[in-house]
Every structure is written in structure tokens, then in C-alpha cells.
Amino acid sequence: MDTAPRPSTSDLTFRDATDADVDVLVSLIESAYRGDSSRAGWTTEADILQGQRTDSRGVVDVIKSPAGKLLTVERGGEVVACCQLEHRGEHAYFGMFAVSPALQGAGLGKVIMAEAERTVREAWGAKEMHMTVISVRDDLIAWYERRGYRRTGKMTPFPYGDERFGIPQRDDLQFELLVKPLT
């Protein structure tokens, strides 16, 4: 779904998040997935989940993880995107992916994914990238499939009752594992 004008990607800066970024990153992630602000983009989960997507503790945990990092993307000194990368042996895990809703649909996500994949290949020798996506997110899964990810059919339950992950608006939520070879 590429509808917005193509952004310039030469002015992007990729760096590891720090403690000083926590509040900005929580706001970015929340704006990309929850509430009315998320409806400006196409990755909203507002119709299937209410409440929070993450919190400060969740972001700090990713930043401090010895096995990973929270890759932060800036344009003109402003944080516009982020993604979690975690080293898990032969593969890496990709999560907490957020692009500012105002910039979604313009190709920025493709650039960030390519950089994330390059990073885990070069830094950790990862042979695959894994991610989990809420299985009812058909448009999002199709977007990842166009980037080379494949559905595995392996499901894990959604953490119903744990409001740290949101308040489900339906009873059929689960996560599906998507995998992409990085060779």
C-alpha cells in the first residue's frame, strides 16, 4: 500500500536507542498502532485492540537486553521509526516495528526492514529473520509476504488478561510466526 509521496532515504540516520529515547519511542509506537492517531497510517490495531501497545518498562527492557537492540531511525533529528532486533542463535527476531503514521505508505518501512536485515546478517551472522504478527492482520501479513516473509502456520496465544499488551476487542487473536531466509 504505497500511496504517500516517496520519502528521501538518504537523510535517514540509524542508531541504537538509549534511555534518553524511551518517552519518544513509547509515543511513536503508540501512535503507530493504537488510538485515533494510529488511523492516520495503515498499521493501526485500533479496531482489534484498545489500551496500550507498550510502555516505558517494555521499551527499556528492549534497550537493555544483552541479546539485542532497539534500532532507532531519525530524519532531521526527529525519531520517525524504530524496530527491535534480537539475536537468537541462527536467527534474529524482528519486533516492535513502528513508523510514524504520517510517513506510512511511502516506502520508508521497506528501507528500515532492509537495514534491519542487513544489520542482523552482518553483526550476528543470522541466517533467518523471525517475527510474530497477530494472525488477523491480513494487510500487514501480506505486506511482509511481499518482502519475502512466509507464513509458518505456527501460532502462539495472545496474552489475554495482560493489559500491558492491550485490551482485545475480539476473542480470536493469536500470533503467527513469519520467517524470512537472509541468505
C-alpha positions in Angstrom: 0.0 0.0 0.0 2.3 2.8 -1.2 0.2 5.9 -1.5 2.2 8.7 0.1 4.9 10.6 -1.8 8.2 8.7 -1.8 10.5 10.0 1.0 14.1 10.6 0.5 16.0 7.9 2.4 19.5 9.4 2.1 18.7 11.7 5.1 17.9 8.8 7.5 20.1 8.1 10.5 20.1 4.6 12.1 21.3 4.2 15.6 20.8 2.2 18.8 18.2 3.6 21.2 19.3 4.9 24.5 17.5 5.6 27.8 17.0 9.2 26.7 14.8 7.9 23.8 12.3 6.0 25.9 9.4 8.5 26.1 9.7 9.4 22.4 9.8 5.8 21.4 6.7 4.9 23.5 4.8 7.8 21.9 5.9 6.7 18.4 4.9 3.0 19.0 1.6 4.0 20.5 0.8 6.5 17.7 1.5 3.8 15.0 -0.8 1.2 16.5 -3.4 2.5 19.0 -5.9 5.2 19.3 -7.2 7.7 16.8 -3.7 8.9 15.9 -2.9 5.5 14.5 -5.7 5.8 12.0 -3.6 8.3 10.0 -1.4 5.3 8.9 -2.4 1.8 7.8 -0.8 -0.3 10.6 -3.4 0.6 13.2 -4.6 -2.1 15.6 -7.2 0.3 17.0 -10.1 -1.9 15.8 -8.8 -5.1 17.4 -7.0 -3.8 20.5 -7.5 -0.9 22.8 -5.3 0.3 25.6 -1.5 0.4 25.3 0.8 -1.3 22.8 3.8 -0.9 25.1 5.1 1.1 28.0 8.3 2.6 29.3 9.3 -0.6 31.0 8.8 -2.6 27.8 11.0 -0.2 25.8 13.7 -0.1 28.5 13.7 -3.9 28.6 14.4 -4.0 24.8 17.1 -1.3 25.0 18.9 -3.0 27.9 18.7 -6.5 26.5 22.2 -8.0 26.1 20.9 -10.1 23.2 19.5 -7.2 21.1 18.9 -3.6 20.4 16.1 -1.2 19.6 17.2 0.3 16.2 16.0 3.9 16.0 15.6 5.8 12.8 15.9 9.6 12.7 15.2 12.2 10.0 16.4 15.7 10.6 17.0 14.9 14.3 13.4 13.6 14.8 12.7 10.0 15.6 10.4 8.6 12.8 10.7 4.9 13.2 12.1 2.0 15.3 12.4 -1.8 15.4 13.6 -4.4 17.9 16.3 -6.7 16.8 17.2 -9.7 19.0 19.9 -12.3 18.4 18.6 -15.8 18.9 21.3 -18.1 17.7 20.9 -18.9 14.0 18.1 -16.4 13.6 17.2 -12.9 14.7 13.8 -11.7 15.9 12.2 -8.6 14.5 9.6 -6.8 16.6 8.3 -3.5 18.0 8.3 -2.1 14.4 6.8 1.3 14.2 6.8 4.1 11.6 5.3 7.4 12.2 1.7 7.3 10.8 2.3 10.4 8.8 5.1 8.7 6.9 3.5 5.3 6.4 2.7 4.1 2.9 5.7 5.9 1.3 8.3 3.2 1.3 10.1 4.0 4.5 9.2 0.7 6.1 10.9 -1.2 3.2 14.1 0.7 3.8 14.1 0.1 7.5 13.4 -3.6 7.1 16.3 -3.9 4.6 18.6 -2.1 7.1 17.4 -4.4 9.9 18.0 -7.5 7.8 21.5 -6.3 6.8 22.3 -5.4 10.4 21.5 -8.9 11.8 23.3 -10.7 8.9 26.5 -8.7 9.3 26.5 -8.2 13.1 25.3 -11.7 14.2 25.5 -13.9 11.1 21.8 -14.5 11.3 20.5 -16.8 8.6 16.8 -16.0 9.1 14.6 -13.3 10.5 11.6 -14.3 12.6 8.7 -12.2 13.7 5.3 -12.7 15.1 2.2 -10.9 13.8 -1.4 -11.0 15.0 -2.9 -13.6 12.6 -6.0 -11.5 11.8 -3.8 -8.6 10.4 -4.2 -9.7 6.8 -3.0 -6.5 5.2 0.1 -6.4 7.4 0.9 -10.1 6.8 0.5 -9.5 3.0 3.0 -6.6 3.2 5.5 -8.8 5.0 5.0 -11.6 2.4 5.8 -9.1 -0.3 9.1 -8.5 1.5 9.9 -12.2 1.4 8.5 -13.4 4.7 6.5 -16.6 4.7 3.7 -17.8 7.0 4.6 -20.8 9.0 1.2 -21.7 10.5 2.9 -21.8 13.9 0.7 -20.0 16.4 1.1 -18.8 19.9 -1.7 -17.5 22.1 -2.4 -13.8 22.6 -1.8 -12.8 26.3 -5.5 -12.2 27.1 -5.9 -10.7 30.5 -2.5 -8.9 30.5 -3.3 -5.3 29.7 0.4 -4.5 29.2 -0.3 -5.8 25.6 -3.7 -4.1 25.1 -7.3 -4.9 25.7 -8.6 -7.3 23.0 -11.8 -6.3 21.2 -12.3 -9.9 19.8 -11.7 -13.4 21.1 -9.8 -14.9 18.2 -6.4 -13.2 18.5 -3.2 -15.2 18.3 0.3 -14.6 16.9 1.6 -16.3 13.8 5.3 -16.8 13.2 6.6 -15.4 9.9 10.1 -16.3 8.7 12.5 -15.0 6.0 15.8 -16.5 4.9 18.6 -14.0 4.9 20.9 -15.7 2.5 
